């Protein structure tokens, strides 16, 4: 049953009913989310008191939010905290804004490099290729739009995992494992951590046939106004061309990442 219909039932009315209390439960749901976002660990009893409703009514609303992943029980202590669905909504909005901002830069990157240009974002802990731009008369694309996963073997993914902090490599390895795609894939957790530490220092990532033979990529992070890694831009080429093109690819990817980061900061003003 959809969330709004379940709340209609709680209010004792048909979905199209009228009256001043029509959206009472919906308002309470938003109030619960607001309160928990401000004070993680609030219990049902405290929430009921804040809302001015019975404990049973409060539990009903809380259970709906838990089932829909907007709330979750706090594993470290009593009470509740914001659930994964809120992050997904934020990622969708941020991804749409980032895609619109990055699109003209990606177009120019593809034309200037003569190679496929990509925009990657972190979704559910792994990279998603959200945009792909191709130069004129280009060969088949290396990664398609909508590709998700294999973050440890792709330059785009490495940048984004590095952006999650010093424990990013460990968290990723524990959550997803380090699957071997080619003989060059980094599958040792300690080596992967060292690799990501270097990416954070250098501000650029590469993968040389680590995900797929004859596919080599370079990527750099897009920084938000507060310095967080909002996404990554990258380009790909063949293994035969990589040795002669790597320097230019890195230079162009750094330019594209810096340009997109600047546009994001201007849009936030």
N, C-alpha and C positions, 0 to 999 in steps of 0.2 A: 504494500500500500504506500502510495507516495506520501511524503512528509506533510504536505499541506492538507491532504485528505484526512490523515490521522489526527491532525490538530483540529480539523473541523469536527470530527467525531467527539473529541474531548470537549469542545465548546457546546456540544449538543445541538448542532444545526446541520442543515444540508450544505454542501459546498458553495451553493449560490445564495445562501441566506443573507439577510440584511440585519441591521441593528448596530448599536453603538459598540457592542462587545465582539463584533465580527472577527476582529483580528487580535483578540485578547491573548490567546495562547501563542500566536506567532510573535507578538511583542515580547512575551515572557521568554520565548526561546532565544531571541536576540539579546535579551537582558542577561540570560544565563551565560551566553557566549561572551558578552562584554565583561561580566563579573569575573569569570574564570580566566579570561585573558589578562586581567589586571591582577588577580590574586590567585595564582595557581595553588591548588590544594583545598579549595573551599569544599565543604561537605554538603550533602543534600539538606541537612538541617539548617545550616547557615544560609544556603541559597533560598530555601523555602521562606525563611524569615525575611530575607532581603526582598523577595518577590511579593510577600504577603499572601501566600497560598498555603494550602495544606501540604503536609509532607508527602502524602500519597500522590497528589497532583504533581508535585515537584519531581518525584521519582519517575512518574510517567513521562514527563518532558525530558528528563535526563536520559532515560533508557532509549527514547526515540533518537536523541542526538548521538548516543553511543552506537546504536545500530547503524546509523548513517555515517559514522566515522567523524562526526564533528566534535565529539568529546571522547575521552578515554579515561579510565581509572588511572590514578597516579600510582605507579608501581613502587615508588620510593616512600610514600606516606599515604595518609588518608586523603580522601577527596578526589578531585578531578582536574584534568588539564585539557588543553585544546588538542583535538585529534588531527589525524593526517589529512582529512578532507579540506581543512582550512588551508593547509599548505598547498594542496593541489589547486585550489581556487586562486591562490596568490600566484602560483607558478604560471597558470593559464593567462592571467592578466599581465604579469610581468613578461611572459614569453611573447604575447601579442604586441605589447609596447616595444619590446626589444626588436622583434622581427620587422616592424614598421620603420624603426630607426635605422636598423642595420641594412635593410634591403638595398638602398642606393649605393652604399659602401661596398657591399658584396658584388653588386653589378660591376662596379669599377674595378674591384679586385680581380674578378674573373677576366675582364678585358685586359687589364694591365699585365697580369701574369700569364694569360693564355691558358689557364688551367681552371679546373672546377673549384669554386669557392663555396665554403660551408659556414653555416651558423649552427652552433651546438649549444644546448641548454641542459641543465641537470634536472632530471625528472625521476622521482622515486629512487634517487641514489645513483642513477646511471645516466649516461649521455643520450640525448635524443637529437638527431639531426633535424632541425626545424626549418631550415632553408637551404636550398642548393641553387647556385647560379652557374651557368656554363658559358664559356666564350663561344664566339662564332665558329661554326664548323668543327665542333669538339667531338672527340671520341666518346664512347659510352661512359657515363658517370661512375666514379669509384664507389661512392656511397649515395644511396637514394634518400630523398626527403622522407622523414618518418622513421628512419632506421633508429633502433633503440638497443643499447647494450654494448657489450665488448669494450667497455670504457678503458680498461687497463691496457688494451692493445691498440688504442687509437689516440692520436695526438690531441684531438678535441676532448676526449674523455679524461686523459691524463691531466690536462689543464684544469678541468672542472673539479676533479677529485683533489688535486693539489690545493685548490681554492677553498676546500672545506677545512683546512688546517693541518696541524702536525700529525693528528691521529687519523687523517683521511685515508691513508693507505691501509692502515690496520683495519679500520671500520669497513672499507670496501672489500678487502680480502675475506673478512669474516662473513659479510653479508652475501657476497656473490661468488667468492672463489676466484682463482686466477687460471681460467681455462686456457689451455694451449691451442692456439689456432695455427701457428707455424713454428718452425724450429727457432725463430727469433723472438717469440713471445716471452715476456718476462713472467715467470711463474713462481719465483721465489719471493715470499713476502718481505724478507729483509732487503733484498735487492730492489724490489718495487718501492719500498719506503725511501731508500737512498735516491732512487730515480726521481721521485716526486719532490723530495727536498731540494734537489738541484733545479727542478722546474720552477719552484717558488722563488729561488734566488735569481735564475736567469730570465724568468718571465716568458719563456717560450718552450714548447714541447715538440718532439718529433716522434714519428714511428716509421721505421724502415722495414717494411714487409713483416710487421709484427701481427697484423690482422689477416692479411691476405698477400700472397706472393705477387710481386710486381706492383704493389700499391705502397706508396710512401707519402706521408703527410707531415705538414708543419702547422702548428696552431699557437695562438696567443690569447690571453684573457681579455675580456671586455670588463672594465671596472665601472661600478656604479658610483654615485656621488659620494658614498661613504667608504669607497675603496673595496667593497665586496666584489667577488667574481660573479657577474651577472650572466655571463655566457662566454663563448669562445668563437673565434673565427679561424678558419684554416683553409689551406689549399692542398691539393694532391697532385702527384705526378707519378710517372713510372720509375721503376728501379733503375732502368737504363739511363734515364735523364737526371735522376736525383743528384748524383755526384756533382754535376755541372750547374744544377739549378738551385741547390739547397740554400746558398747564400742569398740569392735574389728572393727566393720564397720567404725566407725568414724576414728579410727587410720589408717586403710587401705586406706580410701578415702583421708585423708590428705596426706598420702604418695604418692598416685597416682597423686593428684593435684600438689603437689610440684615437683614430678618427671617430669610431663608433662610441667610445667612452666619452669623448668630448661632446658629441651630440646628445648623449644621455644626460650629461651634467647640465647642458643648456636647457634641455626639456624639463628638467627638475626645478629650474629656477622659477 
